[in-house]
Amino acid sequence: MKAFEYVNALTPTSAAGLLGENGRYLAGGIDLLGEMKEYIATPSRVVNVKNLPESKTLTVSDGVLRLGANVTVAGIAAETEILTGWPALAEAARDVGSPQIRAVATLGGNLAQHSRCWYYRQRDLTCLKRGGNTCYARDGQNKYNAIFSGNPCISPVVSNLAVALSALDARVVVQRKEGEASLTVSELYQDAWSNPLAQNSLAPGDLILAVSVPSDGRKSAYLQMSEKSDFDWALVSCAVSGKIEDGKISGARIVLGSVAPVPLVAADAAAFLEGKPLDESSVTQAAEIALAKATPFAHNGYKVPIARALIRRALLKLLV
């Protein structure tokens, strides 16, 4: 990797000031250091934000879970209150990487991680997402790529936690030049839907500070399918939530991961389920609705039946 300056930030404000024109934030470092070793990212300065005040705090107050951006993925997976109150989030955290990675990877880093597309990660190519003219995955090896996209790039979002947090109606606190902003998960990623250069809606200098997750009586579940049982990204993931009363669901949310540049909210499928009993018939129809507009490529059509199965299984899990 290229030489760089390394500085420690003591406050979020100072972190932004230290970043300079070509700096990057460092927390767990899982994604950034990999990009730097491959010369995909070449920051002139790395700003350590691991020790920002309250960034490692996990609290539950008045039914709201608040997580600092530097809470580790392992901490999320093991926290008893999350396991009981927001199980989809704990389940998503449990499926991130390996135990060693989960011990150092952070919530903020998981949300902000960049593309895993082979063509983006190939330092000898300049694909569309890196400022080139071509999405090589479209006519190349697209086994792991998106089956929904609003732009020519078909690199999917791979954050497990983003999928679960979206289903739980979480909000992400981001420090921006104009002050703190509270974004939904959809807002955090919306730029990636239409802009092939974007992986999320964070501008240079933006810093994720915390995430808040409400508790309103929802049940939730998360499932994913990977090629390997451990230490692997999801081929497809699914998080669901909703209120269950007498076997019927209300306020359903269905979110798919690794199938689009954003955590894909299946709003039409959720609307179909409103007030209906959760049974094989209703969840099967919901799954069909959610996948109706999928446009798979030569090597990733398998994602459609996997996504259907995960939607059905996750919804029925809410009855347990």
Secondary structure, DSSP 8 states (H G I E B T S, - for coil): ----EEEE-SSHHHHHHHH-SSEEEESS-HHHHHHHHTTS---SEEEE-TT-TTTT-EEEETTEEEEETT-BHHHHHH-HHHHHH-HHHHHHHHTSS-HHHHHH-BHHHHHH-----HHHH-TT---GGGT-S--HHHHS--TTS-S--SSS-------HHHHHHHHTT-EEEEEETTEEEEEEHHHHHHHHHH-TT-SSS--TT-EEEEEEEE-SS-EEEEEEE-SSSSS---SEEEEEEEEEETTEEEEEEEEEESSSSS-EE-HHHHHHHTT-B-SHHHHHHHHHHHHTT----TTTTTHHHHHHHHHHHHHHHTT-
